[in-house]
Amino acid sequence: MNSCKYAIWGFVVIISFLITQCKNDQYGKKEGQGQWYYKDGKLRGIINYKDGLQEGKTEYFYASGNRQEVQYYNGGERFGMDTVWNENGQIFQINQFENGKLQGDQYNFDTAGTMVRHAIFNADTVVKVIDLKK
């Protein structure tokens, strides 16, 4: 029983360490910017909230500090261009979102930065894939 109590306490300490600056409004909804950290204290992500929903730019980082992904939200749903980088800082994937779903073009790149795939989506469904590998 005591080990369970310590495990719960440790979990609470970790969670409180990982989330900072994100406040709740008078109705308990998240408001403002939340920052998440790796156990070693390095920044893992920055997420913005409005009325309890993700809003605006969200950024994620690798443990190395390099940028991992940038996403955009409107009313809690992803929209616009989403960019994903590999660990070495090169663009790995570019996606287009509308109303929280993949919509339009998606581009994939190899480690040299060459586009290797172009897919077209309609409401999260693949409409067409063009394989550009030679």
Phi, psi and omega in degrees: 000318180297321180296326177295318179298317179292323179296316179296316179300316179298320178297316179297318179297316180296312181299316181294332178284326186282332184246124178222159170069348179276118183259160172257141176281186184297343180258007178086009179273144178295141181214132178097205186257133173249139177238133179246145185232151170288166181302331180277003176095356179282146182297130179254327181191156176231120183233133179255141181234148172216126181055034176084000182242150175297139184212133177080212187278134173238134180234140175238149183230147171289163178300335179289344184101346178291147179295138180253314184202145172236128180233158176234140182233148174224112181061033178088357180245140179294143177208159177077201185273132178245128181241134179240132178250153172277175184301333181274001176092007178265147178296130180255322183205144173233129182234153172247133180237148174214128181053038176080005182235151174299127183214119179096219189277144169229131180241136176241142183236151175274181184293343177272356180090009179272133178293127182245346182206140175230120178240151177242130183244151171226109180052053178073004180252132178290127178261321183205142175234130176243112178274118185258004179292141179243000000 
